[in-house]
């Protein structure tokens, strides 16, 4: 049994919320050998709107964590897919279950953004096809998945934003975002601009962001985020986040600036 908090989505599915289940403050503290760089600082005039839904070369598909509290694995897998594409590796589908199974150790108890990032830095992440969906026991991860993950051990540069403006500026720099929010039933209610009605509170859900930026007369700048509750949720699985949607306590925020994987995966020749 799991004591994680839950939200019921419009399709009737009870979704477990798996970030920071203990409700305690935990600043980002990474053990993996990631290079940390300074968060960019853009003036308002330099922010450029974009929406990856309009980019036909980006083939990302919204994921579904089902009823498990696996959001930390899903958020990072999505952020890695975005970074791989932006780094010139192409479109890959990575396994959030590989990450979450290692993080939770077979007990559906959620996890933290930084500890899941550490897993990707130590063990890597395998392609989605190697791990059956809803696998949360690391002993049931197939051997080919462990072997494939060795090809995807992250050698990453990251930034650690601490505010909505810094998240926005990282998105403007085209970094993939991996962070937490407070989720409640209001997260299901998106207005005409695609902005949810979640309240400020203790963060309990992890997502990827940085899939778009747009300027709203009502909210100011909005950041596009895929959720991990399937394509039938929200706007085909997406939402646009305003500053008020990210407000709350005990959050963790990471921006993936760039990454490299093993040379035998034909990495791009970047200038």
C-alpha positions in Angstrom: 0.0 0.0 0.0 1.1 3.5 -0.7 0.3 6.6 1.4 1.2 9.1 -1.4 -1.4 11.9 -1.9 -3.6 11.5 -5.0 -5.6 13.5 -7.6 -8.4 12.0 -9.6 -8.2 13.0 -13.3 -11.2 13.6 -15.4 -11.0 10.0 -16.9 -11.6 8.7 -13.4 -8.0 7.5 -12.8 -6.6 8.1 -9.3 -3.1 9.6 -9.9 -0.5 9.3 -7.2 1.6 12.4 -6.6 5.2 11.2 -6.0 7.4 14.2 -5.5 8.7 15.0 -1.9 6.3 12.6 -0.2 7.7 13.5 3.2 6.7 17.1 2.9 10.1 18.4 4.0 12.3 21.0 2.5 15.1 19.5 0.4 17.3 21.9 -1.7 18.8 20.4 -4.9 21.9 18.5 -3.9 23.4 16.4 -6.7 26.0 13.6 -6.2 26.5 12.9 -9.9 29.4 14.5 -11.7 27.3 17.1 -13.5 28.8 20.4 -14.4 26.8 23.3 -12.9 26.6 26.5 -14.9 25.1 29.9 -14.1 21.4 30.5 -14.8 20.9 32.9 -17.7 19.4 36.3 -17.1 17.4 37.8 -20.0 15.8 41.2 -20.1 12.1 41.1 -21.1 12.9 42.3 -24.5 15.0 39.3 -25.3 12.4 36.6 -24.5 11.3 34.8 -27.7 8.0 32.9 -27.9 8.0 29.3 -29.3 6.0 26.2 -29.3 7.5 22.8 -30.1 4.1 21.5 -31.2 4.8 23.5 -34.3 8.1 21.8 -35.0 7.4 18.8 -37.1 10.9 17.3 -36.5 10.3 16.9 -32.8 8.3 13.7 -32.3 7.8 13.7 -28.5 4.7 11.8 -27.3 3.1 12.6 -24.0 3.6 9.8 -21.5 1.3 8.2 -18.9 2.4 7.1 -15.5 -0.9 5.3 -14.8 -1.7 5.0 -11.1 1.9 4.8 -9.9 3.7 7.7 -8.1 6.3 7.7 -10.8 6.3 11.4 -11.8 9.9 12.0 -11.0 11.0 9.3 -13.5 8.6 10.6 -16.1 9.6 14.2 -15.8 13.3 13.4 -16.2 12.8 11.0 -19.1 10.8 13.7 -20.9 13.5 16.3 -20.2 16.2 14.0 -21.5 14.2 13.3 -24.7 14.0 17.0 -25.3 17.7 17.6 -24.6 18.7 14.7 -26.8 16.7 16.1 -29.7 18.0 19.6 -29.2 21.6 18.2 -29.0 21.2 16.7 -32.4 20.8 13.0 -31.4 17.3 12.8 -32.9 14.0 11.5 -31.4 14.4 8.8 -28.8 11.8 7.4 -26.3 13.4 6.8 -23.0 12.2 4.7 -20.0 10.8 6.6 -17.0 10.2 3.2 -15.3 13.9 2.4 -15.3 14.6 5.5 -13.4 11.6 5.2 -11.0 12.2 1.6 -10.2 15.7 2.3 -9.1 14.6 5.3 -7.1 11.7 3.7 -5.2 13.3 0.3 -4.8 10.1 -1.6 -5.5 7.9 0.4 -3.1 5.7 3.0 -4.7 6.8 5.8 -2.4 7.7 8.6 -4.8 11.1 10.3 -5.0 13.0 13.5 -5.5 14.1 15.4 -8.6 17.7 15.5 -7.6 18.0 11.8 -6.6 16.5 10.7 -9.9 18.9 12.9 -11.8 21.7 11.2 -9.8 20.4 7.8 -11.0 20.7 8.9 -14.6 24.2 10.2 -14.0 25.3 6.9 -12.3 23.3 4.1 -14.1 22.0 6.0 -17.2 18.6 5.6 -18.7 17.5 3.0 -21.2 15.2 3.2 -24.2 11.6 2.7 -23.3 11.3 -0.5 -25.3 13.5 -2.4 -22.8 11.3 -2.0 -19.6 7.7 -3.1 -19.4 5.4 -0.2 -18.4 4.5 -0.1 -14.7 7.7 -1.8 -13.6 8.7 -0.4 -10.2 10.8 -3.3 -8.8 14.4 -2.9 -9.9 14.8 -6.7 -9.7 12.4 -7.0 -12.5 14.3 -4.6 -14.8 15.4 -6.9 -17.7 19.1 -7.4 -18.2 19.0 -5.9 -21.7 17.7 -2.7 -20.1 20.7 -2.4 -17.8 23.0 -3.0 -20.7 21.3 -0.4 -22.8 21.4 2.1 -20.0 25.2 2.0 -20.1 25.0 3.8 -23.5 22.9 6.6 -21.9 24.8 7.6 -18.8 24.4 11.3 -18.6 27.3 13.6 -18.9 25.4 16.8 -18.4 25.7 20.5 -17.9 22.9 21.8 -15.7 21.7 25.0 -14.2 19.7 25.3 -11.0 16.9 27.9 -11.3 15.2 29.1 -8.1 12.3 31.2 -9.3 9.7 31.4 -12.1 11.7 34.1 -13.9 14.8 31.9 -13.8 12.8 28.9 -15.1 11.5 31.2 -17.9 15.0 32.4 -18.7 16.2 28.8 -18.9 13.4 27.9 -21.2 14.2 31.0 -23.3 17.8 29.6 -23.6 16.2 26.4 -24.9 17.1 24.3 -21.9 14.9 21.4 -20.9 13.4 21.9 -17.4 12.8 19.3 -14.8 11.0 20.5 -11.7 8.2 20.2 -9.2 4.8 21.9 -8.7 1.9 21.6 -6.3 -0.8 19.4 -7.8 -4.4 19.3 -6.6 -7.8 18.8 -8.3 -7.5 22.3 -9.8 -4.6 21.1 -11.9 -7.3 19.4 -14.0 -9.0 22.6 -14.8 -7.3 24.4 -17.6 -8.7 27.8 -18.8 -8.9 29.0 -22.4 -5.2 29.7 -22.4 -4.3 26.3 -21.1 -3.4 27.5 -17.6 -4.4 25.2 -14.7 -6.1 26.3 -11.5 -3.9 24.5 -9.0 -3.4 26.2 -5.6 -0.1 27.2 -4.1 1.2 24.6 -1.7 3.7 22.0 -0.8 5.1 20.6 -4.1 4.0 17.0 -4.7 4.4 16.4 -8.4 7.3 16.4 -10.8 7.1 17.3 -14.5 9.2 18.4 -17.5 8.9 21.9 -18.9 10.4 24.2 -21.5 8.4 22.8 -24.5 7.2 26.4 -25.3 7.0 30.0 -24.2 4.2 32.4 -24.9 3.2 35.8 -23.6 -0.3 36.2 -22.0 -2.0 39.5 -21.3 -3.5 38.0 -18.2 -0.6 36.0 -16.8 2.6 37.4 -18.4 5.0 34.7 -19.7 3.8 31.1 -19.7 6.0 27.9 -20.0 4.6 24.9 -21.8 4.8 21.6 -20.0 3.7 18.1 -20.8 2.1 16.3 -17.9 2.5 12.5 -17.4 -1.2 11.7 -17.2 -1.7 10.7 -20.9 -2.7 12.5 -24.0 -6.4 12.7 -23.0 -5.5 15.0 -20.0 -5.3 18.7 -20.4 -4.7 20.0 -23.9 -3.6 16.8 -25.5 -1.5 16.1 -22.4 0.0 19.6 -22.1 -0.6 22.7 -20.0 0.9 26.2 -19.9 2.3 27.3 -16.5 2.2 30.8 -15.1 4.2 32.0 -12.1 1.3 31.3 -9.8 1.2 27.6 -10.8 4.7 27.1 -9.6 4.4 29.0 -6.4 4.6 26.9 -3.2 7.0 25.3 -0.8 9.7 22.7 -0.9 10.3 22.8 -4.7 13.2 21.4 -6.7 14.2 22.9 -10.1 16.8 21.7 -12.5 17.5 22.8 -16.1 19.5 20.6 -18.4 21.7 22.9 -20.4 23.3 20.2 -22.6 24.3 16.5 -22.4 26.5 14.0 -24.1 26.1 10.2 -24.2 28.5 7.4 -25.3 30.4 8.0 -28.6 29.1 4.8 -30.2 25.6 6.4 -30.5 26.8 8.6 -33.2 26.6 11.9 -31.4 26.3 15.1 -33.5 29.2 17.2 -34.5 28.4 20.4 -32.7 30.1 23.7 -33.5 
